[in-house]
Amino acid sequence: MSMKTEAKSFHWDVALALVVVAAAMLFLPPLRKILLWPALGLAGVLAILLGLAAIRHKFKFPRRTTYTFTPPITAPDLSGATEIIRKSLADKINNLDWLPFEQLVTGLYTAMGYAVKRSGGPNADGGIDLVLLKNKLKTVAHCKHWKAAEVDEKELKEFLGLVMREKVESGIFVTAREFSFGARRFAAMNDLLLVGVKDLVRMLDQANYQKNPMLLAALDQSRKFCPRCEKDMVLRNAESGPSPGSRIWGCSSYPRCNYTVNA
């Protein structure tokens, strides 16, 4: 039943009730005093309803229409394919060794218009790795190819101390992983910029990395580098130590550099 039909039915109900009350007052004189106020009330309601109907008719208020909405047929959603590409990029970033990771960050900020100068070099773990210059503002960055699940607040406290010592405008902590809640809270309270693997993927996309030789070279780098002297690392069998015969990565400049790490 439409709203218009329901309104008409209500009008008739009120009118019929008023007629019944009026008839009772006419044929039952003892009830006239009792029924007087109900009769006046019903008459008032009927007058209001008729007045509203007259106003609606005069101004021709639009009738409420019920629409049946059928969603249009859209093109296939490509978000799944995009997510696969992002996951592939994240995996590539996670698999980079520390030096290609630093080169990737250098390429990204160079593409963003920064003049990037390397600061750390070998044996600079925990220090300033890059100095970024843009519009006469100096920013320092620490590139942490973090192998744990998350970077925690302790790492950021150490980095903040370096930023304050350098007396620069801001500091950027870049990691191939993500940050804990405590780390993000600490960074927000101390004006530190955090860049995790998801941010790096987004920055690569914005930098149009497919056409950037520097970024492609860093992403495709599969070599491992010695963190002491930056020479190539090679796989070989351990000759001594707790697990003789096990596979290890050793510096190619051995015996000048004897740095090793388990494979």
C-alpha positions in Angstrom: 0.0 0.0 0.0 1.3 3.4 -1.0 1.8 6.3 1.5 -0.9 8.3 -0.3 -3.4 5.4 0.2 -2.4 5.0 3.8 -3.0 8.8 4.4 -6.4 8.7 2.9 -7.3 5.6 5.0 -6.2 7.4 8.2 -8.3 10.4 7.3 -11.4 8.2 6.9 -10.7 6.5 10.2 -10.6 9.8 12.1 -13.8 11.0 10.3 -15.6 7.8 11.1 -14.6 8.0 14.7 -15.9 11.5 14.9 -19.2 10.5 13.4 -19.6 7.7 15.9 -18.9 10.0 18.8 -21.2 12.7 17.5 -24.0 10.1 17.0 -23.5 8.9 20.6 -23.7 12.4 21.9 -27.0 12.9 19.9 -28.7 9.7 20.9 -27.3 9.3 24.4 -27.7 12.7 26.2 -26.2 11.4 29.5 -22.8 10.8 27.7 -22.6 14.2 26.1 -20.4 15.8 28.7 -18.1 12.7 28.7 -17.8 12.6 24.9 -17.4 16.3 24.4 -13.6 16.4 24.7 -13.0 13.3 22.6 -15.2 14.8 19.9 -13.3 18.1 20.0 -10.0 16.2 19.8 -11.1 14.1 16.9 -12.4 17.2 15.1 -9.0 19.0 15.7 -7.0 16.0 14.3 -9.3 15.8 11.2 -8.9 19.6 10.6 -5.1 19.3 10.8 -5.0 16.3 8.4 -7.3 18.1 5.9 -5.1 21.2 6.1 -1.9 19.3 5.5 -3.6 17.5 2.5 -4.6 20.9 1.1 -1.1 22.3 1.4 0.5 19.2 -0.2 -1.9 19.5 -3.1 -1.3 23.3 -3.5 2.5 23.0 -3.6 2.5 19.6 -5.3 5.2 18.1 -3.1 7.0 15.3 -5.0 5.8 11.8 -4.2 8.3 9.4 -2.7 9.5 7.0 -5.3 11.1 3.6 -4.6 14.0 2.9 -7.0 15.4 -0.5 -7.8 19.2 -0.1 -8.2 21.1 -2.5 -10.3 24.9 -2.0 -10.1 26.6 -1.4 -13.5 28.8 -4.0 -14.9 32.4 -2.9 -14.2 35.7 -3.9 -15.7 37.6 -6.8 -14.0 39.3 -5.7 -10.7 43.0 -5.7 -11.2 43.9 -5.1 -7.5 44.9 -8.8 -7.2 47.5 -8.4 -9.9 48.8 -5.2 -8.4 49.1 -6.9 -5.0 51.2 -9.7 -6.6 53.5 -7.1 -8.1 53.8 -5.4 -4.7 54.5 -8.6 -2.9 57.2 -9.5 -5.5 58.9 -6.1 -5.0 58.7 -6.5 -1.2 60.4 -10.0 -1.5 63.1 -8.5 -3.7 63.8 -5.8 -1.1 63.9 -8.3 1.7 66.4 -10.5 -0.2 68.8 -7.7 -0.9 72.1 -7.6 1.0 73.0 -4.6 3.1 75.0 -2.7 0.4 72.4 -3.1 -2.5 69.7 -2.1 0.0 71.7 1.1 0.8 72.1 1.7 -3.0 68.3 1.2 -3.5 67.6 3.9 -0.8 70.1 6.2 -2.4 68.5 5.7 -5.8 65.0 6.4 -4.4 65.9 9.7 -2.7 68.0 10.7 -5.8 64.8 10.2 -7.9 63.0 12.4 -5.4 65.4 15.3 -6.1 67.8 14.9 -3.1 71.5 15.2 -3.4 72.6 12.0 -1.6 76.1 11.6 0.0 77.2 8.4 1.6 78.4 8.8 5.1 78.8 5.5 6.8 80.7 2.9 4.8 81.8 -0.4 6.2 81.6 -1.0 10.0 79.1 1.8 10.4 76.3 -0.3 11.7 74.0 1.8 13.9 75.4 5.1 12.5 74.5 7.6 9.8 74.5 6.0 6.4 73.3 8.7 4.1 73.2 12.5 4.2 70.4 14.0 2.1 70.4 17.6 0.9 67.4 19.4 -0.7 66.4 23.1 -0.7 69.4 23.8 1.7 68.0 21.4 4.2 70.1 18.6 5.6 68.6 15.2 6.6 70.4 12.1 7.8 69.2 8.6 7.1 70.0 5.2 8.6 69.5 2.2 6.4 68.9 -0.9 8.5 68.5 -4.1 6.5 66.8 -5.5 9.5 66.4 -9.3 9.6 64.1 -9.4 12.6 60.3 -9.1 12.3 60.2 -5.5 13.5 62.3 -2.6 14.4 61.7 -1.7 18.1 61.9 1.5 20.1 65.4 0.8 21.3 66.8 1.2 17.8 65.1 4.5 17.3 66.3 5.9 20.6 69.9 5.2 19.5 69.2 6.8 16.1 67.6 9.9 17.7 70.8 10.4 19.7 72.8 10.4 16.4 70.3 12.9 14.8 70.6 15.2 17.8 74.4 15.0 17.7 74.5 15.9 14.1 72.2 18.9 14.7 70.2 18.4 11.5 66.6 19.2 10.6 65.3 15.6 10.6 66.2 12.0 10.5 64.9 9.1 8.4 65.1 5.5 9.6 64.8 3.1 6.6 64.3 -0.7 7.1 63.5 -3.7 4.9 61.0 -4.8 7.5 58.4 -2.9 9.6 58.2 -1.1 12.9 56.6 -2.0 16.2 53.8 0.1 17.7 56.2 1.4 20.4 58.7 2.5 17.6 56.0 4.3 15.7 54.8 6.1 18.8 58.4 7.1 19.7 59.0 8.4 16.2 55.8 10.5 16.2 56.8 12.1 19.5 60.3 12.9 18.3 59.7 13.9 14.6 61.5 11.0 13.1 60.4 9.7 9.7 60.0 5.9 9.4 60.2 4.1 6.1 59.3 0.4 6.1 59.1 -2.1 3.3 55.6 -1.1 2.3 56.8 2.5 2.0 59.7 1.5 -0.1 57.4 -0.4 -2.5 55.2 2.7 -2.8 58.2 4.9 -3.4 59.5 2.6 -6.1 56.1 2.8 -7.9 56.1 6.6 -7.7 59.7 6.7 -9.0 58.7 4.6 -12.0 61.4 2.2 -11.1 61.0 0.1 -14.3 62.6 3.0 -16.3 65.3 3.9 -13.7 68.6 2.0 -14.3 69.9 2.8 -10.8 66.9 1.3 -9.1 66.7 -1.7 -11.3 70.4 -2.4 -10.8 70.0 -2.3 -7.0 66.9 -4.5 -7.1 68.5 -7.1 -9.3 71.7 -7.3 -7.2 72.2 -10.8 -5.8 75.7 -10.5 -4.6 76.6 -10.4 -0.9 79.1 -7.9 0.5 81.4 -8.0 3.4 80.3 -5.4 6.0 83.9 -4.8 7.0 85.6 -4.1 3.7 82.8 -4.2 1.1 84.5 -7.0 -0.8 82.4 -9.8 -2.3 81.4 -12.7 0.0 81.9 -16.3 -1.3 80.4 -19.6 -0.1 82.9 -22.1 1.3 83.2 -24.8 3.9 84.2 -23.8 7.4 87.6 -25.2 8.3 87.4 -24.6 12.0 85.0 -23.2 14.6 82.0 -24.8 16.3 80.8 -26.5 13.1 83.7 -27.5 10.8 82.6 -28.5 7.3 79.4 -26.3 7.5 78.7 -23.9 4.7 79.6 -20.2 5.5 79.9 -16.9 3.7 83.4 -15.7 3.9 85.1 -12.5 2.6 86.8 -12.9 -0.7 89.8 -10.9 0.5 90.7 -13.6 3.1 93.2 -13.7 4.8 93.4 -9.9 4.9 89.7 -9.9 6.1 88.5 -12.9 7.9 84.8 -11.9 8.3 82.4 -14.9 8.0 78.7 -15.5 8.5 76.6 -18.6 8.5 75.1 -19.4 5.1 
